[in-house]
């Protein structure tokens, strides 16, 4: 294949991949939590189509008390982020327990034949498309041959809570909030039925263009035949267009808006539902999200005004405040962050077992490494297994300072000062800090103990006081 043919295929495949990504994004919409409706005690839906949605819920529900509690949950803002995809609406709903539940509403997708009939009806009546673009659902469209709005029994409500009511109060709360989404944008209903907004508008544009071209051909006058012996009149020349890049070449671009101020604290991710059969650990995912938010906040805070350079100035790269860590060290960092104290609990034991299995180490080795990271980060971990020979200076003066403070003499070896009788030890780091260690009697099983200290007297005094 020639290079030009290969490039043509690459461009075509790239365009197809981009179109596929746009189509997938168009068929998934995520809505942030709706605000609580303080003081609102009237009808929950404001539009007639939102009320029709709730009618389908209320005519199917077997327990009006659950509906009332679901309405209260929705009004008080217990429904978190809502995701709408064809045939499926999912959200987490906070109940009386610490972890929220995962509520889901399912609705049948329209068939291709039903979509063809619906799109033909919209293309034939421009007023219906104008109403949709104005975020209104035309009554003639909703009540036509294709049933857009759900009827009794069409809404399939599910939830991860132990309540087997159909619907439970969590799924009912989600239904009430979806009615508010429908009030604001009827395209949400069309997405539930299987098609995204961009996809629908593109198809309607094609159908409208085809209908207009057909009508123009039908209305075009038939040109008269020229008289015998006379040449036919020349067709008028079509006007020449202007390329978009030429038309916009001299257009002034407005300056970028100033960056938003950095918040004082990083945000907290929402609580995730805790249900059986989930492909992840909700608590672990929440912790990773909180850690990512905290590190992102620190990076933005450290960057300061580095991103506010004018359009004519070259932006200088900003180095983040966190070093690039290999997976093992980053795992230790996360474990030390999740459990900042040295106490062993069932959760820490389970975490150490998982880390040991994933890294080919023993749980004891993982626990010791986490303690070293908690004590001094990368330097604390480096001192755990790698002794070194410090140059003359601070290390030698430390022994004199300890004797002057009337503290027990310590035996030097490499960067270690050890009291074999008491099974205590100070390790001198490359950062000129002293890291306390201790071991069980009769064993060379040294563990990091307490924080590092730049003063050897203070480090040994705290170690002796334990």
N, C-alpha and C positions, 0 to 999 in steps of 0.2 A: 504493500500500500504506500502511496506517495505521502510525503509529509503533510501536504495540504489536505489530503483525504483524512489523515489521522487527526489533524487539528479540527476538521469539520465534525468528525464524530465526537471528539472530546467536547466541543462547544455544545453540540446537540444533547449529549448526555448530561452536561452541566445544567443546561436549561431545563431538561426534564426533571432532574433532581431538585432544582429550585422550585419548579412548579409543584412537585410532589410535596415539598416542605410547606409551601403556601397552602395547599389544599388541606394538609393535616392540621395546620394552625387554624384554618378557617372553620374546621369542624370541631374545634375545642375552644370554649370560652370559659374563663375563670373570673369570678366576681368576688371582690373583697367583701368582708362581713358588712351587712347592711346595718345602719345605725338603729338603736332602739327607738321605738315609737312612744316616747313619753307622753302620757296624757291622752293618747289616741284610743278611744273605746268604741268607735263606730265600725263601719264596714272596713274590712282589712284591705280589700282590693278597691281601686278607684275606677278602673276601666270595666266595660261590660265583658271584655274577654278575660280579664283577670277574675271577675266574679264567676264566669262560666267555668274556669279552671277549678275554683273552690267548690262549685256546685258538684263537679265530678267527684271531688274528694268527700264531700259531706253526704252525698247520696249513697256512697258505698260504705262509709264508716259504720261499724257496729256499736261503737261506744262513744256517745257524745261527750262524756267526761274526758276521754283521752283527747278529743279534738279541742276541748276548752283548754286543757293543759298545754297542748301543742301551740295553740294561739298565744297563750301567755309566754311560752318559751320564745316564740318568734318576736313578739312585741318587746320582750326584755333583752333581745340581742344575744340569745344563746346559740344561734346558728353561725358557724364560722364560714370560711371561704367556700363558695359554691362553684363546682365545676360542671359544665353542661356539655355533653357530647351527644351525637345521634342516639336516641333511644334511652339515654341514661343521664340522671342528675345525681350527683354525689356531694355530700357535705358532712363535716363533723359537727355534732350537736352536743353542747355541754349540758349535762344533767346534774344529778345530785352527787355523783361520784367524782373523784379527782380527775380521772381520764374521761375524755368525751367518747361518744359513740359515733359510729360511721353509719349514717342514714343514706338511703338510696331510693330513688323513684325511677321506675322503668316505664317506657311508653313505646308503643309499636311504631316502627318506621313506616313511612309511606312507600308503596311499591313504585318502580319506575313508571308504570302505566299511570298511576295516580299522580305522580309528579308531572308527567307530560300534560295531563288534563288541567292540572292546577296552573302550570306555567302558561299554557295556551289561554286560559281564562284571564290571567293577569295581563298578558301581552295584548289581548284584544280590547282591554279597557284601561287606557292610560291613567284614568282616575284612581284605579286600584293601586297601581305602582306608586303614584304620587302620595296616596294615603300611607302606604308602607314606609316610604322614605320620610314621611312626617311622623313616623313612629305611631301609627294608628292602624288597627286591623279592620279592613272593610267588612261590614256585615255580610254583603253579598258573597264575598270570597269565603268567609268562614262557614256560611250556611249553604254553599254550593254542593255539587255532586261529591266532591272530596271532603271528607270530615277532618278538618284541621284540629278543632278543639276536642279534648277527650270527653267521652261520655261515661256513664256509670260503669264501673268495673274496669275501665281502661288504664287506670293508674295502679301500677304494681309497686307497693311500698315495702321496703325491706330495711332492717336495722340490725346492728350487732348487739343490741341490748337484750337482756333475758326476757323482756316482755314480748309475748307472742300475739299481741293484739294487732289487727290490721285495720288502720295503721296504729303503731304505737305513738306516743306523744312526740318522740324525736322525729320520726318520719313526717308526722303531721306538721310539726314546726317547719320542716324543710318545705313542705307544700305551701304553707302560708307565705314564706319568704319568696318562693318562686313566683307566686302571684304578684308580688311587688316588682320582680324583674320583668314579668310580662307587661305590667302597667307601663314601664319605662321603654320597653323595646319588644314589639311583637316578633321581631326576627329571632328571638330566643325560642319561641314556639316552633318556628320553621326549622331551627337547628335541632330541636328535640325530635322533630319528625324526619330528620335525616339529611338536611342540606344547610350549608353555611351561607352567611349573608353575601360574601364576595362571589361565591359560586353561583348563587341565585341571580345576582345582579348581572354577572357576565352572561349567563344563559338568556336572561330576559333581553339584554342588549342585542345579542345575536338574533333572537327571534323578532325583535322589533325592527332591526335592520333588514331582515329578510322580508318581513311583511311590508315595510315601506318600499323596498325595491320592487316587490311584486305589484304594489298599487301604482307606483310610478310608471312601470312598463305598461300597465293596463290603461293608464290615462294619457300616455304620450301620443301626440298626433302623428298620423302617418304622413311622411313627407310626400309632397306632390311630385308627380313625374314631370320632368322638363319637357317643354314643347319640342317637337321634332326639329332637328337641326340646331338646337341650342345646347351648350354645355351645361352640365349639372352644377348648381351652386355649391361652392366649397363650404364644408362644415366649419362653424366658428371654432377658433382655437381655444382649447381649455386653458384656464389661467394656471400659471406656474406657482407652486407652493414654495414655502421657505422652510428650510431645515430647522428643527427645534434648537439645535446647538448654535446655529447662527443667530436665531432670534434672541436667545438668552445669553449670547457671548458678552455683551456689555452691561448686563444686569448687575447692579450693585447688590452684594450680599450683606445683609445686616450683621452686626457683630453678635457673637454668642452671648447669651445672658450670663450674668455672674453666677458662680457656683453657689449652691445652697449651703447654709451654715452647717457645720458638723454638729450632730446632736451631742448632748452632754453625756449620754450613756448609750451603749449599744442596745438594740431592740432584742426582745425575747421572742423566740418562735412559738407558735401556738402549740398547745398540748395535742398529741396525736391519740387516736383511739387505741384501746387495748383490747384486741379481739383474737380469737383462735384462728389459726391458719394464715396469719399475716406473713408475708415473705421477708419481714425485717423485725428488729427489736425496736418498738416505739421509743423506749427510754434512750437507747443508744442513738437513734436518729435525732431525737430532740437535743441530746448533748452535742452531737456533731454540728447541728445547725447553730446552737448557741455559741459554740467555739468558733465557727466560721464568722458569725456576726461580730464577736468580740475582736477577732483578729482583723477583720475588715475595718472596724471602727478605729482600731489602733493604727492601721495603715493610712486611713484618710486623715486622722489627726496628725500623724507624723508628716504627711505631705504638706499640710498647711496651705499656703497660698501658691504652691509650686505650679498648680494647674491654671493660674489666672493670668498667664502671660498674654500680651496683646497678640493680634493676628500677625504682626510683622516680626515677632520675636520667636526664636526657636525654643521649643519646650525641652527642658532638660529632663532626662529620666530620673525618677525618684526611687531610691532604694528603700525597700520595705524594712520595717523594724525587726522582722523575723528572719533568721538564717534559714537557708534551704537544708532541710534535714532528711537523711535517709529514712526509709519506712520504719526500721526498728526504733530509731531515736524518736520519731514522731509518735509512734505507738506508746512509748514510755512517757512522752510529754502529755499525751491525752489521758493516760492512766493516772499520772500524778495530778493532773488538773481535775479529773473526775473525783479523785479521792485524795484530798490535800493532807489528810492526817495519816499517821502510821498505823492506826488500829486496823485489825483484820476483821472483816465482816463477811457474811455469806456472799454479798455482792462482790467484794474485792477478791475473794477466793475464786468465785466463778470467772471473774475477769482475768485473773492471773492464769487460770487453767486454759481459757480460750487463747490468750496470747502465747502461752507455752506451746499449745498444739499448733498454732499458726506459724511459729518461728523455729520450731525444733529445739526448744529449750525446756528446762524443768520449771514448774511453778515457783520453786525456791529461787532459781536464778532470775526469773522475771520479777519476783517481789524485791529481791536485793537491788536489781537495776532500777526499779521504780523508786526505791528509797534513795538511791544515789542521785537520780534525776531530781527528786524532790529537794534534796540537799543542795545541789549546785548546778542543775541543768547539764549541758554538755560537758563542762569541766568536772562536775561531780561524777558523771559516768566514766570519763576518761581515767579518773583516779581509782576507780573500783578495781581494775585488773592490770593497770599499766603503771608500775613504779618508774621513776625517773631520777636522775641525779641533778639536783639543783646546784647552780654555781655558788661560790662562796659569797656570803652576804647575809640576807635576811634569815636563811635557814640556820646558819651558825649563830647569829645573834639571838635567835629564839631560845636556844638552850641556856644561854647566859641570863636572859630575862626570866626564864622559869625558875632558875636557881636563886636569882635575886628576890623573887616573890615567895621564896620558901615553899615551893611546890616540889612534889616528888621528882627525882631525876628520871629522865626518859632515855632509852637506848636508841641511838640513831642508826638507820639503815636506809640507804637511798633517800627518798623524800619522806620517810616515816620516822616518827618519834614514838617509841612503844614502852609501856610499863608492863612487862610480862606478868608480874604478880597480880596486878589489878585487872589485867586483860583490857586495857584501854590504849588508845592510839590516836595520834594526830598525824594527818597527812597534809603535806604542803603542796598546794596547787600551783599551776602555772600562772594563775591570777593573783598570786601572793596572799591567798587566804588559807586558813587552817581548817581542815575538815575532820571532825571528831568521829572516831569509830570505837566499837566495843565488841568483845567476843565472849562466848560462854567459856567457863573454866575448863581447861584440859582440851581445848579444841582450837584449831586455827580457822575459825568461822567468823570473820570480821564483817560487821554490818554498819552502814552509815547511821550515825546517831546525832540528831539535832542539827541546827543550822551551821553553816560555815562562818568563821569569824576572822577578820584581818589581824586580830591580836591573839597571839598564842596563849598568853596568860588568861585572857577571858575565855578562850575555847577550852582550855584544860580545867579551869575553875568550874565551868558549867558541866563538864563531863564528870568531874569528881563529885559534883552535887547530885548526880542522878541516883 
